[in-house]
Amino acid sequence: MTQTIALYCKNNKQFYQVERGTSIQDFYQQAQIQLKYPVIAARVNYKVHDMRYIVYKPKDVEFIDASCADGMRVYVRTLCMVMGCAVNELYPEWSLRIEHPISKGYFCTLRDNKGTKIVLNHEIIASIKERMQKIIEEDRPIVVEEKQTKVVMQLFHERPDYESSLLETLGNPYCRFFRIGDYIDYYNGVLMPSTGYINIFDLEPLYEDMLLRIPCRHDPNRLEDFVQQDKMFDIFKEFVGWNKLLRISNVGEFNKACKNNRSFEMIKLSEALHEKKVAQIADMIVSRETPPRFVMISGPSSSGKTTFSKRLTIQLMVNGIRPVVLSLDNYFVNREDTPRDENGDWDFEDIHAVDLPLLQEQVKALLEGQEVKIPTYNFETGKREYKGNTLKLENDTIVILEGLHALNPLLLPNIPKEATFRIFVSPMTTVNLDNHNWIPTTDLRLIRRIVRDYRYRNYSARETIARCPSVRRGEEKWIYPFQENADVMFNSALLFELAVLKRHAEPMLAEVPKYCDEYGEAHRLLTFLSYFESIPEREIPPTSFLREFVGGSSFRY
């Protein structure tokens, strides 16, 4: 007698009786769900699974497409697998490295079997793109396999282009991997069932390498718009150079270094490089022919803007400057005048949440040598207050103006360009899990924020995760479009920080209930953190950027 189970489809809020052992693909066809874009995976009890997943017990199922974050991750992983397969078929002695996201795509490089970087020409890039299109048109199955880790490592060792140190350090007895024909690869998440699911991509030259272009999240039927990000690219190159000093290029090598008692060396060198960079920026500011009166510091949430401002203040004082730190938060309009978002909630990330006329009036007065009364914003009452704080620019005074909108041209449209020095601060990670699995900067900032909000703002991990979509929408609208306006960028990421954040974040994420929408993201982050060796924080100095999140800072926030 056939056994049936109940599946609840969250897309149409209906229950279905299906045979026990039904695949998600078969259930999708039975339920006849229609989304705006093609379905590529499903959340089963809030965790992302591929369409071949077999259900044996009652479950909640939500089909997803590339317009959501989980769906786009599945799409991009699959596209990278197709790209890796194409390179392997055309140039089996070369290794593909998917470095980091940039220009609304992914920066990719190729190296030969001696590790020498290949300078890519149009012919090579066109041949890879053509082979990718062929693999997609053939709709080759992407098979998931699981074997003993030692067996999987042996399979990868037979390929000259694969770095298997990550698998060596995980300590798992069994390992899952993916296969397209004879080509195998490892990814830290779900892929689509076959190559034919890919419907849009592009591959084009970028500098001496190539850019893998991906669909737009808001409209997956078209590519993301290309954005030139030369300054961002230079920062990534600089951080890669820093990692070479530490002889670390991926998490597997990082874990091996930790096991060989090199974690304290990594901490000391990483912190020293940060201090040197902050000092260099201070020197750039004071060495201008016409010294700026305002240093504008912007960056997304949990980027370390506040700590950067405090450390820059010290370095400017070493140069004989008296900095005054001024937060844009002081200039918030009263709560009742704050703009609202599409859901009717207060939108504190809208630039018009700042009293622009007052700020512009006071900046103009300061440049004319006048004294102004500085407001303070009371977040409890939602009102502006004046507590007798005043400011006047002396010859040796520089105002450090820190906030989300500091690089937005709308903030101070009439201030002379030479009166400002603009800095963009963000953690831009460059150490990858391995050659084909990168670490998203958004994940690092989210983990930072979860730890900080839990420790200092009485928010649970679930609450922080729930607020993330609105925070990211605000960043995409009000911060990232202006980052290339910066005179200099500062990468606040520390090579070792996820290994330290891990011991703080894991118990916080473990508290997220399994029955809520935020559980899938919590589970994904816990899986991500499991790749890292945990290291103690006792050697981290009290002025470190990481102290802003884990505590123990000598700065007052």
N, C-alpha and C positions, 0 to 999 in steps of 0.2 A: 504493500500500500504506500503511495507517494505521500511523504510528509510535506506540509506547507508551513511557511512562516510568514509573519506580518512585517512588511516594510513600510515605513512612513516616508513619503516624499515631501520634503520641505518646500520644494519649488511650487507645488500646487496644493499643499496641505491635505493630501489624501493618503489613506491606507490602501495597501495592495497585498493580496495573498499570492505568494510565489513559492515555487518548489524549493525545498531546502537544497543548497548547493548551486543556486542560481548566481550567475555573474552579474556585476553591475551593468555591463553592456546589455545583457539580455533584459534586465529590469528596465533599463532606459528605453529599449524598444517597446516593451510592454506598456510602460507608462506614457509613452509618446509625448515626452516633455519637449517643448520648443522654447529655446532661449534666443536672445537677440543674435548671439554669435555661436559658432559650432561648439558643442560640448566636448571637453577634452579630458575631464577627470571628475571625481566626485568626492565630497566630504561624507565619510561614513562615520556616524557618531562623532562628528566634528573633526576627524582626522582625514587628511587627504590620501586617497587611494586611486590607483589607476582603474581603467574600465574593465580590466580582467579580474578584479578582486572578487572572490567567491564569498557569499554570505551563507552562514549556517544558522544564525540566530536572528531574532528580530532586531532591526536597526533603524536609525534615522538616516536618510540618504538625501543629500543635496547635490545636484549636478551643477558643475561650474564651467565657465568658459574663460577665455583669456582676458576678459575685462575686469577680473578680480585679481588681487595680488597672488593668491595661491595658484590660480589658473595660469597666470603669466609666468610664474616660476616653472611650472610643468612644461609650458611651451618652450621657454628659453633653454631649459636643460635638454629637451629633445632636439632642438635645433643645434645645440653644441655637440650632441652625440652624432648627428648627421655630419656636421663639419669635421669632427674628429675622424669619422669613417672615410670621408672624402679625402682628407689629407693622407690617411694611412694607405688608401688604395693608389693614390698618385705618387706620393713621396714617402715610401715606407721607412726610410732611414731618417726622416725628419720628425721632430717632435713639435706638436702644437701646444702653445701655452695661452690660455684665455686669462689675460692679466687682470683687468678691472673695468668697471663701467665708466664710460666717458662719452660725451657728445651724443647722448641718448642711445648708445649702443655699447658694444664690448670691444675693447682694444685687444688685439690678438697678435702674437708673434710666432715665428718658426725658427727652430734651431736645428743644426745638423747633428750627426751622432757624436761629434766632439764638443758639442755645446756652443758652437759658434753661431751667432745670430745671422739669419739669412736676410739680406736686403731684398724686400719683395718688390717685384715689378708688376706691371699691369697684366702681363701674360700669365704669371703664376697665379695671381688673384683670380683672373678670369677662368683659369682651368679648374681651380677649386670650386668656384661658384657653379660652373657648368656641371661638375661631378655631383655637387650637392643637389642640384635640380634633377639630375638623372636618378639619384637615390630616392628622392621624394616621389618622382613620377612612377618609379617601380613599386612604391608602397611596400617596402620591405618590412617584415615583422621585427619588432624590437622585443626580444625575449628576455625575461627576468630569470636569472638562475641563482641558486644559493649552494655554496659548497664550503668545505672546510677552508679556513683562512689560509692555511699553508698551501693548499692546492691552488687557490685563487692567486696567491702571490707568485707561485710558480708560473701560472699562465701569463701573468703580467711581466714577469722577468724575461719571458721569451720575446717580448716586444722591446726593441731598443729605445722606444720613445716614451716609455712610461716610468714615472717616479713612484715607487711603491712604499715609500717610507711611512705614509699615513697608515696604510694597512698594517705595517709592522708594529706600530705603536698603539693601536686601538685595543689590543688584548681580547678581541672577540674570537671565540672558537669557530664561528661560521660567519661567512661574509656573502652579501648579496651583490651581484653585478649584472650588467646588461650586455646583450649581444645583438649585433646586426650581422647575420651570416657568420663569417669567421672573425669579425672585428668585435672585440670586447672593450668595455670601459666601465668606470666606477662613477656613480653620482650619489650625492647625499640626499636623494629624494625621489619622487615619483616621476616617471616618464610616460609619454603617450604610447599606445599599443603598437603603432607602426609609423613609418616615416611619412606616409601619405597624409597624416594629420596636419603637417606643416603646410600652410597655404600662402605665407608671405615672409620674405626676408630679403636682405641684400648683403653684399660683401663688396667693399670698396677700399681703395688705398687710403691710408691715414699716416702722415709722416713717412717713415720708411717701412711701415708695417701695414696692418689692415684693420678695418672696423667692421664688426658683425652688427648689422642693423636689424632691429627687432620691431614687432608691431607696437602700435600706440595702445596704451592701457585703456584710454577713453574711447578708442575706435580701432579694435584689432584688425579691421579690414584694410588699414593703411599703415605705412611705416611711421615710426616716430620721426618728427622733424629733426634734421641734423642741426646741431648747435656747435659752433667752433669754440673750443675750450682750451686754448693754448696755455693759459696760466695754470689751469687744473692739471694738464698733462705734465707740465714742468714739475709740479709738486709731487706727482706720482713717481716721476723719474728720480727725483731727489730722495724719496723714501726708499725706493728700490736700492739706491746707492747706500743708504744707511744700513739696510738689511744685509748687503754684501759685507759690510764691515763686521757684522755679527755672524756671517756665514750661514744665514737663515733665508730660505726662499719659500718655504711652505710649512704647514703645521706639523707634518711628520718630522722634519728637521728640528723644529722648535721643541717637540716632545722629547726627541733624543737628547737635545742639549740640556733640557731640564733633568732628565734621568742621569746625565753626566755631570750634574751639579754646576751647570753654567747659568742657572737662572739669575743669580745675583750679578754676574757679569753683564747679562742682558739688561737688567734693571739699571745698573750704573751707567752703561754706555748710552742706553736710550734716553735716560734723564739728562745726561750731559749734552747729547745732541739737541734736545729740546732747549736747554738753557742757552746753548750757543746760538740757535736760530732766533730766540727771542732777543738776545743781545744784538745780533746782526740787524734785526728789524729796528731796534732802538737807534742804532748807529745810522741806518738809512734815513730815519726821521730827522735827526739833528744835523745831518750832513747836507741837507737840502740848501740850495743857495738862498731860498726864501723859506725859513722854517715854518711849518704849518702851525696853526693855532688850534685846530681840532683834529684829533685822531679818531676816525670812525671805525668801529669794530662791529661786524655783523657775522652771523652764522646761524645754522639751524638749531633746534632744541638739543640740549645735552652735548653741545660741541665743546664746552669748556671756555666760553667767552669770558665769564667772570674771572676765572683763574688766569686766563691770558691777560686780561686787563690789569690784574694785580701784579703779575710778574713783569709786564711791560713797564708798569709804573716804577718798579725798582730799577730796571735797567735805564730808564730815562733819568731817574735821579742820579744814577752813577755818571750820566753825561751832563749833569748840572742843570737839569730841567725840573721844575716843580709841577708834576701832573696833578690834575683834579679829575677824578672819575665821576662821570655823570651818566646815570641810566635813563634810557628813553622811557622806562616804566614810570618815571616821575611825571611824565607828561601825558599819561592816560587821561582821556576825558572822563567826566563823571559817569558812573555806571549807566544811568538812564539814557545817556547820549552815545553809548557804545553801539557800533553796528551789530547787526544780527546776521547769522549765516542762513543757508537755505532751509535749515531745520528750525529756525526761530531762536536758536541759542546765541548767547553773547559771543561775538567773534573778536577775541582780543588780539588775533594775529592780523586783522585787517589794518592797513596803515592809517585808516581814518579813526581807529581807536586811539590814536595819538592826536593831541591837540596841536596840529601843525601850525596854525597861526601864532599861538603863544610861543612855541619853540622857535619859529623863524624870527619872530620879533625879538626874543631874548638873545639869539645868536647874533643878529644884526647889532643889537645894543652892545654886546660884549666886544665885537670887532671894532666898534666906535669908541671903546675905552670906558663905557658906562658900567655901573654896578647893577646887577639884577637880583631879584629875589627868587630863589630856586624853590619850586614846589616839591611836595612829597605826596605820593599817592597812598591812601589808606585802603589796602585790599579788603579789609573787613567791612568797612562802611561803603566802599566804592566811591569815595569822595576825595577830591584834591584838598590838601592842607598846606598851610605855610607855617613853618616852625622857626622862622628867623634865619634860615640859611641863605647866605648871599654869596655872590661870585663876581669877581672883577679880574680881567686878564692883566697881569703884570708882564713885563718883558720876558721873564723866564717861565711863564705859565703856559701849559698846554692842557686843553680839555680833552679827556678821553671819553668820547660819547659812545656808549655800548648799548646795542639792542638789535632786534630782529631786522629793523628797517634801515639800519645805518648806511647801507649802500644804495638805497632806493633814491633815484634822482628827484622824486617828489618830496623827499624829506626837507632838503635845503636847496631849492632850485636856484636861488639867487646868490648863494655864497660863492666867492671866487674860488676856482679850482685849486689855486696855489695855497689856499688857506686850509686845505684838508689833506689828510693822508689816510687812505682807506685800506682796511685789512679785513680779509675774509677768513674766519676760523672754522674748521670742521675736521673731525677725525676721518681721514681718507686712507683706509687700510690697503696695504699692498701685499701682505703675506697671504697666500692662498692656502686652502686645504690641500690641494695638489694642483697639477697642471690644468685641470678642467673644472675645478670647483673653487670659486672665489668666495670671499667673505664680504657680503654687502655692508656698506657703511651704515645703512639704515638699521641693520641688525645690531651693530655695535652701539649705536646711539640709543636704540630701544633698550638694550640691556643696561646701559649706563643709567637711563632714566628710570627703569624699574627699580634699580637698587637705590637711587637717590630719593625717589618719591616714597618708597617704602620706609626708608630710614628717617627722612626729614619732613615729609609732607603728609604722612599718615594715609597714603594711598596704597591699596593692595596692587599686586601685579595684574590682577584681572582688570581693575579700574584703569591702570595705565595703558594696558593693551587696548581696552575699549576706546580710549581717547585718541589712539594713534592715527586712525584714518583722517580725522579732522585736522590733526596737527600736520600731517603730511600734505594734505590739500593746501593748507596755509603756506607751507614751505615752498611748494611748487609754484604757488601764485605770487608770493611776496618776497621770497629770498633767492631761490636759485636763478631766476632770470637776471639777477643783478650781480652775481658773484664775480663775473669777469670784469666788472667795474673796479675791482680792487687793485690797488697799487701793488699789493703783495698778499699771498695766501699763506696761511699757517696750518700745517697738519698736526692736529692735537692728538692723533692716535699714538699709542705706545705699543710696541711689538708684543709686550708681555701681558697687556691689561686683561684680555679675555681669560687668561689663566688665573688671574686674581679675582676678577668679577665672578668667575664661576662659583666659588664657594659661597658668595653672597647671594647670587641670583637663583641658584638651584632650589634652595628651600622656599624661596618666595614664589617661584614658578610652580613648585609642587603643590602649593595651596590652591591653585586655580581649579575649581570643580570640573569634573569630567562631563557635566551635563550642560555647559554653557558655550556660547559662540566663541569665547576667548580661549577655550581649551585647546583648539587646534593650533593656534599660534604659540601657546605656552608649551605644548608638546614639541612643536618644531624647534623652539629655542632650546629646550632641554636636550633634544637630540643633537643640536648644533654644538652646545657646550660640552657634550660628552666626548668630542674629538680632542679636547685640550687636557693636557696634564695640569693639575692644580698646583699652584705655587703659593707660598706664604707672602704676606705683604710687609713683613717687618723691615725689609731693606728699602722700601719706597720712601723717599724723602717727604717731609711735611708740606713742601711747596709743589708737589707733583700735581699734574692735572687730574690724576686718578683719585687724589684725596678729596676732590670736590664731590665725589660720588660715594666712596667707601668710608669716608670719615678720616679723622686724624690730621686734618689740614692745620697749618699754622696761620692761614688766612681766616678772616671773619667774613661770612657770607650773609 
